[in-house]
Structure formats: C-alpha cells, structure tokens
C-alpha cells in the first residue's frame, strides 16, 4: 500500500515537472542564456585562407576544351616537363579529360603539420563536369605567398548530369567539388593567445549591453579581472602560465550569459525575393493600400500580300501589337501601433501582397517612419 502511494506521488511529481517545463518554453519574454564561447571569440585565434592552382585529370570527356583554354595546355606541358616528359615545340594537345581548377581551403588555428583539412575544387575553364576526376598534387599558399598545405585526391561532386541527342539534364552544380581530408598541412601558422597578461574577448556583433553582461559574469567568478574596452571587446586578466591560461579560458567560455535583445532588422534579398525579419520588428499605426498594375502586350504577325492577278507587289510580314493595361482594386489594411512580427506578416498576407510586393511595401513603411526596424537590402 505504501509502495503504491509513493509510486503515485512520484508520477504526479513527474507530471508537474513536465507541465512547468512546457509553460517555461511557451512563456513570452523569457530569455535563454548562451555560453560566452557562442557569443565571442579569443582575439588572435583565427583561421586563415589558402588558395592554389591545379589540374583535375581522369574526366570522362567533360574537361576543358583546350583550344579555348590555353592556360590548361600550358599547365599540362609544364607539369609533364617537371616529370621528365618533354614535348616537341608546337605540339597541339587535344585533350578532353583535363580541367584547370582553383583549389581553396581554410586552415584552422593551431593546426599542426601532418593534419588533414578539407579542400574545395572549382573549375576555372569551360569544363562541363568535374565528376569522377582526380586532383593532382597542388600547393596551397597563404596571403604571404608561402606554401602551407598540399592537396590531392578524388573529387566528390554532389550533382549529376547527362546529355544525348541535343538534350541534356543536370541536377545541382557540376563544376565544383570537394575533397574531404584532401589537404595535408605542411607548415604551422604561429598563434598567440592573448597579449602579455591579458586576453581579449571579441563579440561576434557589437552590443554594449551584452559586453556589460559578459563583464559582470566574469567578475562574479574572478573579481576585478574583466573590463570593457568598447562595445565589442572585453579585456580579461589571465594567468601567465600556458597550462593555467588554457584552463582559465575554458572556464570563461563555459559561463552562461543572457545576450541583449537584437536590434530590430528586416533583411530583403532583391534577387531572390527572400525577406527575413527578427522578433523585434514592430510597426507604428499605419494604413496600407496596395493594388496591382499589369501591362499585357500581345504581338502577332500579319501577312500582307497583293491581290490575285496583280502585276506588281510583294508579300510583306508585319507585326501588330496590342497593349492592354489592367488594374486591380487596392485593399486598405489598418495596422495597429506596436504590431509584432506575427501581426505584420498576417496583415501583409491579408491584403494579397506577393513576395515582390513586400519589397515595395516595406520600403514605403520605412520611408513613412512606420517601420521600427533597420531595412537592409542585399
């Protein structure tokens, strides 16, 4: 009997905990804490970009047309000369299984010689596909023109294509591929953690409130060790010993901080028609009337020819165009003051605005001072 009561009590307690968790998830205004490592990075600890030029061989007739890409032929002759194969002057190479490519990679911080990195291979000629090709040994250089890695391996292309009888089909991009672990690091880039007895934390985005909260979080564990330099940098006094400094940085990165609410922003991609708004976007009281204007132009050929038994004249083909303008009645929609993101989207959809229409509507709202957000068009 006692066992059943305890079991029922535990069951009720478990249901209460689940209910509280669900309420906390859906309550508005509750901010979740982020780790400092998700909000900032250590100054000086950074990746470096590498680039190189190479050749991809073994293509199934989908390589560069050597008559139109002379640099491919020049690269092949130079490579063969380094391997001891000397071609007679004036040799005309007609190859369709070789492609000239640019090889790019990112060298992470603290990468040691002998470690592998991923490389991206991109065609720079008129090759149709890099599928099934093999990248020959390519040196990868940094901004200082020094070689830091060597790349080689089979190119993996995520797309596929086929052509026959004048028809073709293609899925995804065929002129860019990737070699997982295809680069071997040959030289290490020295990385210094901190300057003297200090390390600097750099926020991913400028925010004075978040900087202040990070300073308060660090000083609560290590009093008087952190100060704010500006709206993006926090200077922290760290141990001089390397091992203790690494442990100190690890503890700081694991601290939880509630970031400040992001600035209201609307980002519009005019090329794709994509519109992204964050949860801080609100509106002042405004009214929107939007109508559609469409112009329809129809052009059809008209044949004019002389009458029967006419001695002169010739048949003439002319174009006759008809222009028609259609206007749809605009719908008037009142947007209340302080409308949040959900209400904005619902209101704009209710008046029948398409994605392209939203571009002009948002610009008009911003010009009228009704949109409480930064409008960025990319």
KOLVEXFI-607130 format. One record per residue (C-alpha): residue in three letters; x, y, z. Coordinates in nm, 2 decimals. Layout:
N
@aa->Ala | c1->X | c2->Y | c3->Z
...
# end
This chain:
378
@aa->Unk | c1->0.00 | c2->0.00 | c3->0.00
@aa->Unk | c1->0.28 | c2->0.24 | c3->0.09
@aa->Unk | c1->0.46 | c2->0.15 | c3->-0.23
@aa->Unk | c1->0.15 | c2->0.24 | c3->-0.44
@aa->Unk | c1->0.12 | c2->0.58 | c3->-0.26
@aa->Unk | c1->0.49 | c2->0.66 | c3->-0.33
@aa->Unk | c1->0.46 | c2->0.55 | c3->-0.69
@aa->Unk | c1->0.15 | c2->0.77 | c3->-0.74
@aa->Unk | c1->0.33 | c2->1.06 | c3->-0.57
@aa->Unk | c1->0.63 | c2->1.02 | c3->-0.80
@aa->Unk | c1->0.41 | c2->1.00 | c3->-1.10
@aa->Unk | c1->0.22 | c2->1.32 | c3->-1.00
@aa->Unk | c1->0.55 | c2->1.50 | c3->-0.93
@aa->Unk | c1->0.69 | c2->1.39 | c3->-1.27
@aa->Unk | c1->0.38 | c2->1.53 | c3->-1.45
@aa->Unk | c1->0.41 | c2->1.86 | c3->-1.26
@aa->Unk | c1->0.77 | c2->1.90 | c3->-1.37
@aa->Unk | c1->0.68 | c2->1.83 | c3->-1.73
@aa->Unk | c1->0.40 | c2->2.09 | c3->-1.71
@aa->Unk | c1->0.63 | c2->2.35 | c3->-1.57
@aa->Unk | c1->0.89 | c2->2.29 | c3->-1.84
@aa->Unk | c1->0.62 | c2->2.33 | c3->-2.11
@aa->Unk | c1->0.50 | c2->2.65 | c3->-1.95
@aa->Unk | c1->0.85 | c2->2.79 | c3->-1.94
@aa->Unk | c1->0.90 | c2->2.71 | c3->-2.31
@aa->Unk | c1->0.60 | c2->2.89 | c3->-2.42
@aa->Unk | c1->0.61 | c2->3.19 | c3->-2.19
@aa->Unk | c1->0.70 | c2->3.51 | c3->-2.38
@aa->Unk | c1->0.98 | c2->3.73 | c3->-2.26
@aa->Unk | c1->1.19 | c2->3.45 | c3->-2.11
@aa->Unk | c1->1.55 | c2->3.47 | c3->-2.24
@aa->Unk | c1->1.77 | c2->3.17 | c3->-2.26
@aa->Unk | c1->2.13 | c2->3.20 | c3->-2.16
@aa->Unk | c1->2.41 | c2->3.14 | c3->-2.41
@aa->Unk | c1->2.77 | c2->3.04 | c3->-2.35
@aa->Unk | c1->3.03 | c2->3.30 | c3->-2.39
@aa->Unk | c1->3.20 | c2->3.09 | c3->-2.65
@aa->Unk | c1->2.89 | c2->3.12 | c3->-2.86
@aa->Unk | c1->2.89 | c2->3.50 | c3->-2.83
@aa->Unk | c1->3.26 | c2->3.59 | c3->-2.86
@aa->Unk | c1->3.59 | c2->3.46 | c3->-2.97
@aa->Unk | c1->3.95 | c2->3.50 | c3->-2.84
@aa->Unk | c1->4.14 | c2->3.77 | c3->-3.02
@aa->Unk | c1->4.42 | c2->3.63 | c3->-3.23
@aa->Unk | c1->4.27 | c2->3.28 | c3->-3.25
@aa->Unk | c1->4.16 | c2->3.28 | c3->-3.62
@aa->Unk | c1->4.15 | c2->3.07 | c3->-3.93
@aa->Unk | c1->4.35 | c2->3.15 | c3->-4.25
@aa->Unk | c1->4.25 | c2->3.12 | c3->-4.61
@aa->Unk | c1->4.46 | c2->2.91 | c3->-4.86
@aa->Unk | c1->4.45 | c2->2.91 | c3->-5.24
@aa->Unk | c1->4.62 | c2->2.72 | c3->-5.52
@aa->Unk | c1->4.60 | c2->2.63 | c3->-5.89
@aa->Unk | c1->4.60 | c2->2.28 | c3->-6.01
@aa->Unk | c1->4.47 | c2->2.02 | c3->-6.26
@aa->Unk | c1->4.20 | c2->1.76 | c3->-6.24
@aa->Unk | c1->4.25 | c2->1.46 | c3->-6.46
@aa->Unk | c1->4.06 | c2->1.15 | c3->-6.54
@aa->Unk | c1->3.74 | c2->1.32 | c3->-6.66
@aa->Unk | c1->3.50 | c2->1.13 | c3->-6.89
@aa->Unk | c1->3.52 | c2->1.38 | c3->-7.18
@aa->Unk | c1->3.39 | c2->1.66 | c3->-6.97
@aa->Unk | c1->3.71 | c2->1.86 | c3->-6.93
@aa->Unk | c1->3.83 | c2->2.19 | c3->-7.07
@aa->Unk | c1->3.83 | c2->2.25 | c3->-7.45
@aa->Unk | c1->4.20 | c2->2.31 | c3->-7.48
@aa->Unk | c1->4.15 | c2->2.52 | c3->-7.79
@aa->Unk | c1->3.96 | c2->2.78 | c3->-7.58
@aa->Unk | c1->4.16 | c2->2.75 | c3->-7.26
@aa->Unk | c1->4.53 | c2->2.79 | c3->-7.34
@aa->Unk | c1->4.63 | c2->2.81 | c3->-6.98
@aa->Unk | c1->4.52 | c2->2.44 | c3->-6.94
@aa->Unk | c1->4.75 | c2->2.33 | c3->-7.22
@aa->Unk | c1->5.04 | c2->2.54 | c3->-7.07
@aa->Unk | c1->4.98 | c2->2.39 | c3->-6.73
@aa->Unk | c1->4.99 | c2->2.03 | c3->-6.87
@aa->Unk | c1->5.31 | c2->2.10 | c3->-7.07
@aa->Unk | c1->5.47 | c2->2.25 | c3->-6.76
@aa->Unk | c1->5.36 | c2->1.96 | c3->-6.54
@aa->Unk | c1->5.49 | c2->1.70 | c3->-6.79
@aa->Unk | c1->5.82 | c2->1.88 | c3->-6.81
@aa->Unk | c1->5.86 | c2->1.86 | c3->-6.43
@aa->Unk | c1->5.80 | c2->1.49 | c3->-6.45
@aa->Unk | c1->6.07 | c2->1.45 | c3->-6.72
@aa->Unk | c1->5.84 | c2->1.43 | c3->-7.02
@aa->Unk | c1->5.95 | c2->1.69 | c3->-7.28
@aa->Unk | c1->5.71 | c2->1.76 | c3->-7.57
@aa->Unk | c1->5.83 | c2->1.88 | c3->-7.91
@aa->Unk | c1->5.78 | c2->2.26 | c3->-7.96
@aa->Unk | c1->5.45 | c2->2.34 | c3->-8.13
@aa->Unk | c1->5.27 | c2->2.03 | c3->-8.01
@aa->Unk | c1->4.89 | c2->2.07 | c3->-8.03
@aa->Unk | c1->4.73 | c2->1.89 | c3->-7.75
@aa->Unk | c1->4.36 | c2->1.80 | c3->-7.79
@aa->Unk | c1->4.25 | c2->1.68 | c3->-7.45
@aa->Unk | c1->3.90 | c2->1.65 | c3->-7.31
@aa->Unk | c1->3.97 | c2->1.47 | c3->-6.98
@aa->Unk | c1->4.17 | c2->1.75 | c3->-6.81
@aa->Unk | c1->4.04 | c2->2.06 | c3->-6.63
@aa->Unk | c1->4.22 | c2->2.36 | c3->-6.48
@aa->Unk | c1->4.09 | c2->2.43 | c3->-6.13
@aa->Unk | c1->4.13 | c2->2.67 | c3->-5.84
@aa->Unk | c1->4.17 | c2->2.49 | c3->-5.50
@aa->Unk | c1->4.07 | c2->2.67 | c3->-5.18
@aa->Unk | c1->4.08 | c2->2.56 | c3->-4.82
@aa->Unk | c1->4.06 | c2->2.71 | c3->-4.47
@aa->Unk | c1->4.35 | c2->2.64 | c3->-4.23
@aa->Unk | c1->4.21 | c2->2.64 | c3->-3.87
@aa->Unk | c1->4.41 | c2->2.78 | c3->-3.58
@aa->Unk | c1->4.66 | c2->2.56 | c3->-3.40
@aa->Unk | c1->4.66 | c2->2.31 | c3->-3.69
@aa->Unk | c1->4.99 | c2->2.11 | c3->-3.69
@aa->Unk | c1->5.19 | c2->1.97 | c3->-3.98
@aa->Unk | c1->5.06 | c2->1.64 | c3->-4.10
@aa->Unk | c1->4.70 | c2->1.70 | c3->-4.01
@aa->Unk | c1->4.43 | c2->1.69 | c3->-4.29
@aa->Unk | c1->4.20 | c2->1.96 | c3->-4.40
@aa->Unk | c1->3.91 | c2->1.97 | c3->-4.65
@aa->Unk | c1->3.96 | c2->2.14 | c3->-4.98
@aa->Unk | c1->3.72 | c2->2.28 | c3->-5.24
@aa->Unk | c1->3.79 | c2->2.24 | c3->-5.61
@aa->Unk | c1->3.63 | c2->2.48 | c3->-5.86
@aa->Unk | c1->3.66 | c2->2.48 | c3->-6.24
@aa->Unk | c1->3.80 | c2->2.80 | c3->-6.39
@aa->Unk | c1->3.77 | c2->2.69 | c3->-6.76
@aa->Unk | c1->3.48 | c2->2.56 | c3->-6.96
@aa->Unk | c1->3.47 | c2->2.21 | c3->-6.82
@aa->Unk | c1->3.12 | c2->2.07 | c3->-6.81
@aa->Unk | c1->3.18 | c2->1.85 | c3->-6.51
@aa->Unk | c1->3.44 | c2->1.75 | c3->-6.25
@aa->Unk | c1->3.26 | c2->1.43 | c3->-6.16
@aa->Unk | c1->3.50 | c2->1.13 | c3->-6.14
@aa->Unk | c1->3.82 | c2->1.34 | c3->-6.17
@aa->Unk | c1->4.13 | c2->1.33 | c3->-5.96
@aa->Unk | c1->4.31 | c2->1.64 | c3->-5.84
@aa->Unk | c1->4.69 | c2->1.63 | c3->-5.89
@aa->Unk | c1->4.92 | c2->1.75 | c3->-5.62
@aa->Unk | c1->4.86 | c2->2.12 | c3->-5.57
@aa->Unk | c1->5.04 | c2->2.35 | c3->-5.34
@aa->Unk | c1->4.81 | c2->2.58 | c3->-5.13
@aa->Unk | c1->4.95 | c2->2.92 | c3->-5.04
@aa->Unk | c1->4.86 | c2->3.19 | c3->-4.79
@aa->Unk | c1->4.84 | c2->3.56 | c3->-4.82
@aa->Unk | c1->5.22 | c2->3.58 | c3->-4.77
@aa->Unk | c1->5.27 | c2->3.35 | c3->-5.08
@aa->Unk | c1->5.41 | c2->3.08 | c3->-4.86
@aa->Unk | c1->5.30 | c2->2.71 | c3->-4.91
@aa->Unk | c1->5.12 | c2->2.58 | c3->-4.60
@aa->Unk | c1->4.95 | c2->2.27 | c3->-4.74
@aa->Unk | c1->4.94 | c2->2.02 | c3->-5.03
@aa->Unk | c1->4.62 | c2->1.90 | c3->-5.18
@aa->Unk | c1->4.55 | c2->1.58 | c3->-5.38
@aa->Unk | c1->4.27 | c2->1.32 | c3->-5.42
@aa->Unk | c1->3.95 | c2->1.22 | c3->-5.58
@aa->Unk | c1->3.70 | c2->1.50 | c3->-5.63
@aa->Unk | c1->3.35 | c2->1.44 | c3->-5.50
@aa->Unk | c1->3.07 | c2->1.62 | c3->-5.69
@aa->Unk | c1->2.73 | c2->1.64 | c3->-5.54
@aa->Unk | c1->2.55 | c2->1.68 | c3->-5.87
@aa->Unk | c1->2.49 | c2->1.47 | c3->-6.18
@aa->Unk | c1->2.42 | c2->1.54 | c3->-6.54
@aa->Unk | c1->2.37 | c2->1.36 | c3->-6.88
@aa->Unk | c1->2.33 | c2->1.47 | c3->-7.24
@aa->Unk | c1->2.24 | c2->1.29 | c3->-7.56
@aa->Unk | c1->2.09 | c2->1.38 | c3->-7.90
@aa->Unk | c1->2.09 | c2->1.75 | c3->-7.83
@aa->Unk | c1->1.90 | c2->1.71 | c3->-7.50
@aa->Unk | c1->2.06 | c2->1.74 | c3->-7.15
@aa->Unk | c1->1.96 | c2->1.72 | c3->-6.79
@aa->Unk | c1->2.15 | c2->1.84 | c3->-6.49
@aa->Unk | c1->2.10 | c2->1.82 | c3->-6.11
@aa->Unk | c1->2.29 | c2->2.06 | c3->-5.89
@aa->Unk | c1->2.63 | c2->2.21 | c3->-5.97
@aa->Unk | c1->2.88 | c2->2.00 | c3->-6.16
@aa->Unk | c1->3.18 | c2->2.24 | c3->-6.18
@aa->Unk | c1->3.26 | c2->2.25 | c3->-5.81
@aa->Unk | c1->3.36 | c2->1.95 | c3->-5.60
@aa->Unk | c1->3.51 | c2->1.88 | c3->-5.26
@aa->Unk | c1->3.79 | c2->1.65 | c3->-5.13
@aa->Unk | c1->3.73 | c2->1.55 | c3->-4.77
@aa->Unk | c1->4.07 | c2->1.55 | c3->-4.59
@aa->Unk | c1->4.24 | c2->1.61 | c3->-4.93
@aa->Unk | c1->4.48 | c2->1.86 | c3->-4.79
@aa->Unk | c1->4.78 | c2->1.78 | c3->-4.57
@aa->Unk | c1->4.93 | c2->2.07 | c3->-4.36
@aa->Unk | c1->5.30 | c2->2.12 | c3->-4.43
@aa->Unk | c1->5.36 | c2->2.44 | c3->-4.22
@aa->Unk | c1->5.21 | c2->2.57 | c3->-3.89
@aa->Unk | c1->5.09 | c2->2.93 | c3->-3.85
@aa->Unk | c1->5.20 | c2->3.06 | c3->-3.51
@aa->Unk | c1->4.91 | c2->3.16 | c3->-3.29
@aa->Unk | c1->4.95 | c2->3.37 | c3->-2.97
@aa->Unk | c1->4.67 | c2->3.35 | c3->-2.72
@aa->Unk | c1->4.65 | c2->3.69 | c3->-2.56
@aa->Unk | c1->4.89 | c2->3.98 | c3->-2.52
@aa->Unk | c1->5.11 | c2->3.97 | c3->-2.21
@aa->Unk | c1->4.90 | c2->3.91 | c3->-1.91
@aa->Unk | c1->4.57 | c2->3.99 | c3->-2.08
@aa->Unk | c1->4.34 | c2->3.81 | c3->-2.33
@aa->Unk | c1->4.07 | c2->3.99 | c3->-2.53
@aa->Unk | c1->3.73 | c2->3.86 | c3->-2.60
@aa->Unk | c1->3.58 | c2->3.98 | c3->-2.92
@aa->Unk | c1->3.20 | c2->3.97 | c3->-2.96
@aa->Unk | c1->3.05 | c2->3.84 | c3->-3.28
@aa->Unk | c1->2.85 | c2->4.16 | c3->-3.31
@aa->Unk | c1->2.87 | c2->4.50 | c3->-3.14
@aa->Unk | c1->2.64 | c2->4.53 | c3->-2.84
@aa->Unk | c1->2.72 | c2->4.74 | c3->-2.53
@aa->Unk | c1->2.46 | c2->4.56 | c3->-2.32
@aa->Unk | c1->2.60 | c2->4.21 | c3->-2.40
@aa->Unk | c1->2.95 | c2->4.34 | c3->-2.33
@aa->Unk | c1->2.84 | c2->4.47 | c3->-1.99
@aa->Unk | c1->2.67 | c2->4.14 | c3->-1.90
@aa->Unk | c1->2.98 | c2->3.94 | c3->-2.00
@aa->Unk | c1->3.20 | c2->4.16 | c3->-1.78
@aa->Unk | c1->2.96 | c2->4.11 | c3->-1.49
@aa->Unk | c1->2.95 | c2->3.73 | c3->-1.54
@aa->Unk | c1->3.33 | c2->3.70 | c3->-1.54
@aa->Unk | c1->3.38 | c2->3.93 | c3->-1.24
@aa->Unk | c1->3.13 | c2->3.73 | c3->-1.04
@aa->Unk | c1->3.37 | c2->3.44 | c3->-1.06
@aa->Unk | c1->3.70 | c2->3.63 | c3->-1.09
@aa->Unk | c1->3.66 | c2->3.97 | c3->-0.92
@aa->Unk | c1->3.81 | c2->4.27 | c3->-1.09
@aa->Unk | c1->3.96 | c2->4.06 | c3->-1.37
@aa->Unk | c1->3.75 | c2->4.18 | c3->-1.67
@aa->Unk | c1->3.69 | c2->4.53 | c3->-1.81
@aa->Unk | c1->3.50 | c2->4.65 | c3->-2.12
@aa->Unk | c1->3.72 | c2->4.82 | c3->-2.38
@aa->Unk | c1->3.44 | c2->4.92 | c3->-2.61
@aa->Unk | c1->3.11 | c2->4.78 | c3->-2.75
@aa->Unk | c1->3.28 | c2->4.47 | c3->-2.88
@aa->Unk | c1->3.60 | c2->4.39 | c3->-2.68
@aa->Unk | c1->3.63 | c2->4.27 | c3->-2.32
@aa->Unk | c1->3.98 | c2->4.26 | c3->-2.17
@aa->Unk | c1->4.04 | c2->3.99 | c3->-1.91
@aa->Unk | c1->4.34 | c2->3.94 | c3->-1.69
@aa->Unk | c1->4.46 | c2->3.58 | c3->-1.74
@aa->Unk | c1->4.73 | c2->3.36 | c3->-1.57
@aa->Unk | c1->5.08 | c2->3.38 | c3->-1.73
@aa->Unk | c1->5.14 | c2->3.00 | c3->-1.73
@aa->Unk | c1->5.02 | c2->2.85 | c3->-2.06
@aa->Unk | c1->4.85 | c2->2.55 | c3->-1.90
@aa->Unk | c1->4.67 | c2->2.76 | c3->-1.64
@aa->Unk | c1->4.57 | c2->3.01 | c3->-1.91
@aa->Unk | c1->4.41 | c2->2.74 | c3->-2.12
@aa->Unk | c1->4.21 | c2->2.62 | c3->-1.82
@aa->Unk | c1->4.11 | c2->2.97 | c3->-1.74
@aa->Unk | c1->3.99 | c2->3.03 | c3->-2.10
@aa->Unk | c1->3.79 | c2->2.71 | c3->-2.08
@aa->Unk | c1->3.61 | c2->2.81 | c3->-1.77
@aa->Unk | c1->3.53 | c2->3.16 | c3->-1.91
@aa->Unk | c1->3.39 | c2->3.01 | c3->-2.24
@aa->Unk | c1->3.16 | c2->2.78 | c3->-2.04
@aa->Unk | c1->3.00 | c2->3.07 | c3->-1.85
@aa->Unk | c1->2.63 | c2->3.15 | c3->-1.93
@aa->Unk | c1->2.53 | c2->3.50 | c3->-2.03
@aa->Unk | c1->2.18 | c2->3.62 | c3->-2.14
@aa->Unk | c1->2.25 | c2->3.83 | c3->-2.46
@aa->Unk | c1->2.08 | c2->4.16 | c3->-2.52
@aa->Unk | c1->1.77 | c2->4.16 | c3->-2.74
@aa->Unk | c1->1.89 | c2->4.20 | c3->-3.10
@aa->Unk | c1->1.83 | c2->4.53 | c3->-3.29
@aa->Unk | c1->1.51 | c2->4.52 | c3->-3.50
@aa->Unk | c1->1.61 | c2->4.44 | c3->-3.85
@aa->Unk | c1->1.44 | c2->4.34 | c3->-4.18
@aa->Unk | c1->1.67 | c2->4.19 | c3->-4.45
@aa->Unk | c1->1.55 | c2->4.18 | c3->-4.80
@aa->Unk | c1->1.72 | c2->3.99 | c3->-5.08
@aa->Unk | c1->1.61 | c2->4.17 | c3->-5.40
@aa->Unk | c1->1.75 | c2->3.89 | c3->-5.63
@aa->Unk | c1->1.56 | c2->3.60 | c3->-5.47
@aa->Unk | c1->1.27 | c2->3.79 | c3->-5.31
@aa->Unk | c1->1.35 | c2->3.65 | c3->-4.97
@aa->Unk | c1->1.25 | c2->3.86 | c3->-4.67
@aa->Unk | c1->1.37 | c2->3.78 | c3->-4.31
@aa->Unk | c1->1.26 | c2->3.97 | c3->-4.00
@aa->Unk | c1->1.35 | c2->3.91 | c3->-3.64
@aa->Unk | c1->1.11 | c2->3.91 | c3->-3.35
@aa->Unk | c1->1.19 | c2->4.27 | c3->-3.25
@aa->Unk | c1->1.02 | c2->4.42 | c3->-3.56
@aa->Unk | c1->0.72 | c2->4.63 | c3->-3.48
@aa->Unk | c1->0.50 | c2->4.89 | c3->-3.65
@aa->Unk | c1->0.36 | c2->5.23 | c3->-3.57
@aa->Unk | c1->-0.01 | c2->5.29 | c3->-3.66
@aa->Unk | c1->-0.03 | c2->5.29 | c3->-4.04
@aa->Unk | c1->-0.26 | c2->5.21 | c3->-4.32
@aa->Unk | c1->-0.16 | c2->5.03 | c3->-4.64
@aa->Unk | c1->-0.34 | c2->5.04 | c3->-4.97
@aa->Unk | c1->-0.19 | c2->4.82 | c3->-5.23
@aa->Unk | c1->-0.32 | c2->4.75 | c3->-5.58
@aa->Unk | c1->-0.17 | c2->4.56 | c3->-5.88
@aa->Unk | c1->-0.10 | c2->4.72 | c3->-6.21
@aa->Unk | c1->-0.03 | c2->4.48 | c3->-6.50
@aa->Unk | c1->0.06 | c2->4.56 | c3->-6.86
@aa->Unk | c1->-0.02 | c2->4.29 | c3->-7.12
@aa->Unk | c1->0.14 | c2->4.32 | c3->-7.47
@aa->Unk | c1->0.04 | c2->4.08 | c3->-7.74
@aa->Unk | c1->0.23 | c2->4.08 | c3->-8.07
@aa->Unk | c1->0.12 | c2->3.87 | c3->-8.37
@aa->Unk | c1->0.25 | c2->3.86 | c3->-8.73
@aa->Unk | c1->0.02 | c2->4.00 | c3->-9.00
@aa->Unk | c1->0.08 | c2->3.89 | c3->-9.36
@aa->Unk | c1->0.00 | c2->4.15 | c3->-9.63
@aa->Unk | c1->0.01 | c2->4.02 | c3->-9.99
@aa->Unk | c1->-0.11 | c2->4.17 | c3->-10.33
@aa->Unk | c1->-0.45 | c2->4.07 | c3->-10.46
@aa->Unk | c1->-0.50 | c2->3.80 | c3->-10.72
@aa->Unk | c1->-0.38 | c2->3.87 | c3->-11.08
@aa->Unk | c1->-0.19 | c2->4.18 | c3->-10.96
@aa->Unk | c1->0.11 | c2->4.26 | c3->-11.17
@aa->Unk | c1->0.31 | c2->4.43 | c3->-10.90
@aa->Unk | c1->0.35 | c2->4.39 | c3->-10.53
@aa->Unk | c1->0.51 | c2->4.15 | c3->-10.29
@aa->Unk | c1->0.42 | c2->3.97 | c3->-9.98
@aa->Unk | c1->0.52 | c2->4.15 | c3->-9.66
@aa->Unk | c1->0.51 | c2->4.03 | c3->-9.30
@aa->Unk | c1->0.44 | c2->4.30 | c3->-9.04
@aa->Unk | c1->0.39 | c2->4.29 | c3->-8.67
@aa->Unk | c1->0.07 | c2->4.41 | c3->-8.50
@aa->Unk | c1->0.08 | c2->4.47 | c3->-8.13
@aa->Unk | c1->-0.20 | c2->4.52 | c3->-7.88
@aa->Unk | c1->-0.13 | c2->4.68 | c3->-7.54
@aa->Unk | c1->-0.37 | c2->4.63 | c3->-7.25
@aa->Unk | c1->-0.34 | c2->4.77 | c3->-6.90
@aa->Unk | c1->-0.52 | c2->4.60 | c3->-6.62
@aa->Unk | c1->-0.56 | c2->4.75 | c3->-6.27
@aa->Unk | c1->-0.69 | c2->4.56 | c3->-5.96
@aa->Unk | c1->-0.86 | c2->4.75 | c3->-5.68
@aa->Unk | c1->-0.63 | c2->4.80 | c3->-5.39
@aa->Unk | c1->-0.72 | c2->4.67 | c3->-5.04
@aa->Unk | c1->-0.69 | c2->4.91 | c3->-4.75
@aa->Unk | c1->-0.54 | c2->4.75 | c3->-4.43
@aa->Unk | c1->-0.50 | c2->4.93 | c3->-4.10
@aa->Unk | c1->-0.20 | c2->4.81 | c3->-3.89
@aa->Unk | c1->-0.23 | c2->4.90 | c3->-3.52
@aa->Unk | c1->0.05 | c2->5.05 | c3->-3.32
@aa->Unk | c1->0.30 | c2->4.81 | c3->-3.18
@aa->Unk | c1->0.21 | c2->4.52 | c3->-3.40
@aa->Unk | c1->0.46 | c2->4.24 | c3->-3.37
@aa->Unk | c1->0.62 | c2->4.02 | c3->-3.63
@aa->Unk | c1->0.32 | c2->3.78 | c3->-3.65
@aa->Unk | c1->0.07 | c2->4.06 | c3->-3.69
@aa->Unk | c1->0.29 | c2->4.22 | c3->-3.96
@aa->Unk | c1->0.31 | c2->3.90 | c3->-4.16
@aa->Unk | c1->-0.06 | c2->3.83 | c3->-4.12
@aa->Unk | c1->-0.15 | c2->4.18 | c3->-4.23
@aa->Unk | c1->0.07 | c2->4.19 | c3->-4.53
@aa->Unk | c1->-0.06 | c2->3.85 | c3->-4.64
@aa->Unk | c1->-0.42 | c2->3.95 | c3->-4.59
@aa->Unk | c1->-0.40 | c2->4.23 | c3->-4.85
@aa->Unk | c1->-0.28 | c2->3.98 | c3->-5.10
@aa->Unk | c1->0.08 | c2->4.10 | c3->-5.12
@aa->Unk | c1->0.32 | c2->3.88 | c3->-5.31
@aa->Unk | c1->0.69 | c2->3.85 | c3->-5.22
@aa->Unk | c1->0.79 | c2->4.12 | c3->-5.48
@aa->Unk | c1->0.51 | c2->4.34 | c3->-5.35
@aa->Unk | c1->0.65 | c2->4.31 | c3->-5.00
@aa->Unk | c1->0.97 | c2->4.48 | c3->-5.12
@aa->Unk | c1->0.79 | c2->4.80 | c3->-5.21
@aa->Unk | c1->0.56 | c2->4.79 | c3->-4.91
@aa->Unk | c1->0.84 | c2->4.76 | c3->-4.66
@aa->Unk | c1->1.04 | c2->5.04 | c3->-4.83
@aa->Unk | c1->0.73 | c2->5.26 | c3->-4.82
@aa->Unk | c1->0.67 | c2->5.18 | c3->-4.45
@aa->Unk | c1->1.03 | c2->5.27 | c3->-4.37
@aa->Unk | c1->1.01 | c2->5.59 | c3->-4.56
@aa->Unk | c1->0.69 | c2->5.68 | c3->-4.38
@aa->Unk | c1->0.85 | c2->5.62 | c3->-4.04
@aa->Unk | c1->0.61 | c2->5.34 | c3->-3.95
@aa->Unk | c1->0.85 | c2->5.05 | c3->-3.96
@aa->Unk | c1->1.05 | c2->5.03 | c3->-3.63
@aa->Unk | c1->1.34 | c2->4.84 | c3->-3.78
@aa->Unk | c1->1.65 | c2->4.87 | c3->-3.99
@aa->Unk | c1->1.58 | c2->4.79 | c3->-4.35
@aa->Unk | c1->1.87 | c2->4.62 | c3->-4.52
@aa->Unk | c1->1.86 | c2->4.53 | c3->-4.89
@aa->Unk | c1->2.12 | c2->4.28 | c3->-5.01
# end
